Amino acid sequence: MTNGEVIAGAAAAETNLRLPGLQALAEQVLVEKPEYVIFGDAHITAEHQNITAAFLETLAADPRYRHGGAGLYVEALYDTARPAEGDFSGGVVRYDQPNFGGRTKYLAAMQTAIRLGIAVHGIDLQKDVDQESLERMLHWKGAIESGTEQTKVLLVGAGHLWNDAGKPADLMYLLGKTQLVASNERAYNPPGFSERMPLEVARPDITDRQYVVAKYQLP
C-alpha cells in the first residue's frame, strides 16, 4: 500500500466518523418510523435514483427490517403499472434511453427494490394533465396513501417539495405527517424542518456531493 493510499484511507475514515451515512438514516427510519422518506429527484442524472437504491439496500440489510415494511413510490410510473411483472408503464423508464439523455437509472433503481422484495408503486395518471397541476398532486396523494407499507419511500421531482400551501404542485403540504426529505446540499430545502442531518454518501457509484436529510413534522 502506498503512502497516498494510506492518506486516502485515513481521509475516508475521518469522513465516515464526521458524518453519518446511509446506515444512520436507515436506523432513524426503523426506530422513528416516519410515514415518508422522500428523495428529491432532478430527472437529468442518475444520482438521485442511485442514492434511493442504495438506501433501500441499506434498509433491507438491517436485521431490524421486516419484509414488506417499505414500499417505493415513483413519479411518472402509472398507478396501473405492474413492475414486479416487468410492466413499467409510464414515462419514467424512457428517461434512461439515449434519445432522452440516457443519464438516469430509473429502471435499475426499481429493479433493485424488486430484488429486495420491496414493492414498487406508480403514482401517475394515464392521461395528459398539467405537470404542475393540483389534479396531478391529488392523484399522487391518493396513490401514495392507498399503500399499506409502514414506511413509504418516494422518488419524486424536487420541484414538488415546497411545504407551501400556495403552490398547487406541492406534494409535501398535501401529504403532511412525518417526512424525511433527502437532497444534495446545493438543493433547495423547504422551510419548516425541525432537524437537519448531514449525510455522507460520497461513493463513486452514487455521488461526490454531500447530502442532507431534513425532518418535517407536518399536520
Protein Blocks (a to p, Z undefined) as FASTA:
>chain_A
ZZklmmmmmmmmmmmmmpccfklmmmmmmmnopabdcdddehlafklmmmmmmmmmmmmm
pmkbcghiaccddehiafkbcfknopagdjklmmmpmknnopacfkmmmmmmmmnopacd
dfbdcbdcdfkbmklmmmmmmmmmmpmbfbdcddddfklcnopaklmklmklmngpaddd
dddfkbccdehiabdcdddfbdfklcfcdcdddddddZZ
